[in-house]
Amino acid sequence: MTAIDLRKKAELCLRLADGLSLNNPGRVQLMEQAKDFRERAKELEAQDAQQRQQAYPIVQVSIYDSVDNSIRLVELPGAPS
């Protein structure tokens, strides 16, 4: 299951909860389930980002501009390891 799928499930739970009365216990359960889906999606996105960064690290390169006599630090995607 992807983070997008989890976010869609969270949205569905919230839509269903909105259709229930405020004192309905099912509403609370749906709201908690939506929160859980969002948290799991966030964790999955963080894991994916970490794996991408390990596979494709960012390389910092210093560039000297002789016309402006300035040095710039640029971040470029590195080669896969």
TASULFEN-V111916 format. One record per residue. N is the residue number from 1. RES is the residue in three letters. SS is DSSP state (@ for helix, = for strand, . for the rest). PHI is phi in degrees with one decimal (999 if undefined). BURIAL is b if it has 16 or more other C-alpha atoms within 10 Angstrom, else e. Layout:
BEGIN
n/res/ss/phi/burial
N/RES/SS/PHI/BURIAL
N/RES/SS/PHI/BURIAL
END
This chain:
BEGIN
n/res/ss/phi/burial
1/MET/./999/e
2/THR/./-93.0/e
3/ALA/@/-63.1/b
4/ILE/@/-63.5/e
5/ASP/@/-61.0/e
6/LEU/@/-65.3/b
7/ARG/@/-66.9/b
8/LYS/@/-64.7/b
9/LYS/@/-64.7/b
10/ALA/@/-63.3/b
11/GLU/@/-62.5/b
12/LEU/@/-63.0/e
13/CYS/@/-59.9/b
14/LEU/@/-67.2/b
15/ARG/@/-63.2/e
16/LEU/@/-64.8/e
17/ALA/@/-64.8/b
18/ASP/@/-63.8/e
19/GLY/./-80.0/e
20/LEU/./-98.6/e
21/SER/./-69.1/e
22/LEU/./-63.1/e
23/ASN/./-94.8/e
24/ASN/./-78.5/e
25/PRO/@/-63.0/e
26/GLY/@/-64.4/e
27/ARG/@/-62.1/b
28/VAL/@/-63.3/e
29/GLN/@/-62.8/e
30/LEU/@/-65.6/b
31/MET/@/-64.3/b
32/GLU/@/-66.1/e
33/GLN/@/-65.2/b
34/ALA/@/-61.7/b
35/LYS/@/-61.5/b
36/ASP/@/-62.6/e
37/PHE/@/-61.5/b
38/ARG/@/-65.1/b
39/GLU/@/-64.4/b
40/ARG/@/-65.1/b
41/ALA/@/-64.5/b
42/LYS/@/-63.0/b
43/GLU/@/-63.1/e
44/LEU/@/-64.3/b
45/GLU/@/-64.6/e
46/ALA/@/-65.7/e
47/GLN/@/-64.2/e
48/ASP/@/-62.9/e
49/ALA/@/-63.2/e
50/GLN/@/-66.0/e
51/GLN/@/-65.2/e
52/ARG/@/-65.1/e
53/GLN/@/-66.7/e
54/GLN/@/-69.9/e
55/ALA/@/-76.2/e
56/TYR/./-130.5/e
57/PRO/./-68.6/b
58/ILE/=/-91.8/e
59/VAL/=/-107.2/e
60/GLN/=/-93.4/e
61/VAL/=/-124.1/e
62/SER/=/-95.6/e
63/ILE/=/-118.6/e
64/TYR/=/-101.0/e
65/ASP/=/-103.4/e
66/SER/./-73.0/e
67/VAL/./-73.5/e
68/ASP/./-91.3/e
69/ASN/./53.1/e
70/SER/=/-130.9/e
71/ILE/=/-118.2/e
72/ARG/=/-122.1/e
73/LEU/=/-102.2/e
74/VAL/=/-121.7/e
75/GLU/=/-100.8/e
76/LEU/=/-124.2/e
77/PRO/=/-67.4/e
78/GLY/./-84.8/e
79/ALA/./-74.9/e
80/PRO/./-61.2/e
81/SER/./-94.5/e
END
